[in-house]
């Protein structure tokens, strides 16, 4: 049975996709790994250069009345295996909302999947039925955060959502930790927020990962080149930090 990680935070622009694709890329060099793009914006899908037109996507897996098997939606790309997102997932949110069975579409699909050691799910910056699907299907949540004045906004809502899923649908779900990204450590604000995040993690019953992810220009270059950061710039500081993070994650 695959270990499934969800990368989630309702705040946009904090590096969820970079975290998800890099985590999947690093794990994929060790074990068989699948990335699922559950964000209608499809940034992970773009990074993997996966098809949306004339191809089965996550929308078909979650909404198709015939329950398309998820393995029929997997695309084997140079960057790795992926179930592509689809802008129609916005429509899926409305179609599944209020349907109790609709909360379990992704879990049911993953339960039928065989042959993978790890599954990584990239999510949209919102609290909706698609996120509930992801949390119900997952073993653990990685929450990327930034050390800025707005980083703590909305974290209580996210924690409440995760806690609700733990109580009702997925008691085995854990929060792997908060991952500080785009970090330099040079400003007083960052150091102040770092302390606040440590306290917040404790309140959430989890931890702030010791590894902090520094930012470098190679990250954006890799995105533009549609390549995984770990392949495009294996020696850059950001890649090195993500390598250290994955080691820390797997030890927990």
Residue, then its C-alpha position, 0 to 999 in steps of 0.5 A: x500500500x502506497x504512503x500518500x502525502x498531501x501538500x496543502x495550504x489555503x494560502x496561494x503563492x507559497x510554493x506548494x507546487x514546487x514542494x509537491x513536484x520536488x518531493x515526488x521527484x526525490x521520492x521517485x528516484x528511490x521508489x515508484x512514485x505517483x504525483x496527483x495534481x488536484x489543483x484546477x490551475x494545473x501547475x504540476x501538470x504543466x511542469x510534467x508536460x502532461x496532457x489535458x485535452x484528449x486524455x483522462x484526467x483527475x476530473x474523469x476519475x472523480x466525476x465520471x459516472x462509470x468511475x474511471x479507474x485511476x490507473x487509466x488516467x496515469x500519464x508516464x512522463x519523463x519527469x515521472x508518473x502523473x494524474x493530470x489536473x483539469x480546469x473542469x475540477x472547478x465544476x467537479x467541486x460543485x457536482x460533488x458538494x453535498x454528496x457524502x459519497x463524493x468525499x470518498x471518490x479519490x480514496x476509492x480510486x487510490x485504494x484500487x491502485x497498485x504498484x506505487x510506493x508513494x503518492x504525492x498530491x498537489x492541492x489548490x489554495x482553497x478549502x473545498x470538497x476536492x481538498x476533503x477528498x485529498x485529506x480523506x485519501x491521505x496518510x499525512x499532510x505537509x504544510x508549506x509556509x512562508x516567514x511573512x506577516x500573512x503566513x499565519x492567516x487561515x492556518x486555524x481554518x486549515x487545522x480545523x479542516x484537517x481535525x474534522x477529517x481526522x475525527x470523522x473520515x480519516x482518523x489515521x491522518x497525521x500532519x507531518x509538519x510545517x515546512x518553511x519555504x522561501x526562507x533566508x533567515x536574515x530579517x528580524x521579521x523572519x526570525x519572529x515568524x519562525x518563533x510563532x510558527x514553532x508555537x503554532x506547530x505545537x498547537x497543531x500537534x505537529x512540528x516545524x521541520x528543522x529543514x528550511x527551504x532556501x530560494x534560488x533563481x533555479x526554481x523558476x528556471x526549472x518551472x519555465x523549462x518544465x523540468x523537476x528542480x532536482x534534475x534541472x539544478x541538483x546542486x542548487x541550495x533549494x534542491x539540497x534543502x529539499x533533499x534534507x527535508x525528504x530525509x527528515x520526512x521519511x525518518x518521522 
